[in-house]
Amino acid sequence: MDIALIWVIVGLLLILSELLATSVIAVFFGLAAIIVGLLLWLGIIDSTAMQFFVFATLSLVLLFTARAKLRHYLVGDLADSNDSHKTFRDDLGGRATAIKDFDHGQGRVRLNGVQWKAFSAADESIKKGDTVWIVANDGIQLTVSKTNPSNKG
């Protein structure tokens, strides 16, 4: 098997591994490996030492220049600046925003930058843009209220 083809295959495997890792790192190593394979195939580089030097250099350059710009598009939009993982219990009493009008007690809200299916009391009128509070959850469905539960009393 040709060494250039091996570089390209390793590059493709690294890019595919990003689907599992989602850290937006392996894709840059994969791109660098594919570029090295193409440069080797074109005869621009030939020595083993040069292959690894170009691979390391391209990987680092791509990682540090493009990662910050592309991560937003590859990972998604986060409302919180920290990467700590919250449990649903931590979100009880939290504030969310209705992203569409509720119809018969059903609608959608945005909580921590993510859209969720939500329920409310059928007689409670919740419109798009209203602030609501999380009062309960059932799996991935939230129960919300326009009344802040911490203001009871």
N, C-alpha and C positions, 0 to 999 in steps of 0.2 A: 504494500500500500504506500502511496506517495505521501511524503511528510507534509506537503501543502494540504492534502486532503485531510490528514489527521488534525491539523490546526483548525481547519474549517469545521470538522465534525465536533471537536472539543468546544469550539466557539458556539456552535448551535446548541450543544448540550448545556452549556453554561447559561445561555439565554433562556432555554426552556426551564432550567432549574429555578429561574427567577419567578416563575409562576407559583412555585411552592414556597419560596423563601420570602417574597415580597419586601425585601429590604432594599431594593433598587441598587444593588452592588454587582451581582453576578452578571447582569446584562452588559456592563462596561468591560468586564474581563472577557466576556463572550465576543463582543465587538472587536476588541483588541486581537483576540485569537483569530478571528475571521480575516482581519486586515493583514495579520502576519502571514496567514495561509495564502492570501492573494498576492502579497508582495513576494513571497517565496515562489509561487507558481509563475509570476511574471519575470522572475529572475533578478529582481531588484536587490534582494538579500539572499545570501546563500549559507553562511556559516551558522553553526548551532548557537554560538555565543551571540551573534547578531540577532538571531531569532528571539532569544530570550530577552535581550536588551530592548529590542523594539516592542516586544509584548509587555514588558514591565513598564516602560516609558509610556506607551499608549494607554495602558490600563490606568495608570495614575493620573495622566492628563485628562482622560475622559471622566474618571471618577470625580476629580476635584473641580472640573469646569462645568460639566453637564449635569451632575447628579442633583445639585441644589435646584437647578432650573427645571429639570424633568420630574423630580420627585412629586411635586404638586399634582402633575397630570397622571402619574403612574400609581400613586397611592390613594389619592382622594383628598377632599377638603376636610380639614379638621377645625372645629370651632375653638377647641382648647389648644393652647400653645404647648402644653406638656403632653408627653406620650404615655402618661400613666393610664392603666386600664381600670375603668370603673365597673363596678357590679351594678346590677339593677337596683339593689338595695340602697346604694349610695345616691341614686338619682331620685328616690322618693322625696317629695317636697321640693324637688328642683323645678326650675322654670323652663318652659318650652314655648315655642311660637307656633301658632296654627298656620299651616301653609295652604290650607284651603278651607272653605266654609264646611262646618259640620252639618251633616244631613241625617236626621233621626238619630242623633247621638254618635254618629260615626264620622271620622275625618282623618286628617294626617297632621302630624306636628313635626317640628325640627327640634331635636334635643342633641346637644353636643355636636352639631354639624351633620347629624344623620336624620333622615326622615323615618318616622314610625307611624304605623297604623294606631289610631287612638280612638277611645270611646269616652263618652261623657253621659251625664244624665240626659235623657231625651228632651226634657223641658229646658235645658240650659242652651242658650243661643251663643254659639262660638263662631266667629267670623274669621276669615283670613286675616292674619296679622295680629290677632288677639294674643295676649300673653296668658298662658295657662300653667297650672302647677300639676306635677305628677303626684297622684294620690295612691296609685296601685299599679301593679303590672301582672299580666298573665302570660308568661312566656315572652313573646316578642311584641305583644300588644299592650299598650299603655292605657291606663284610665286617668283622665285629666279632669280638672275643674278650674273654672275661672276664679274661684275663691281660694286664696292662699291658705293652706291648712295651718300654717304657723301663726296666723292672725286670729285664730279662734279663741274665744274666751271672753 
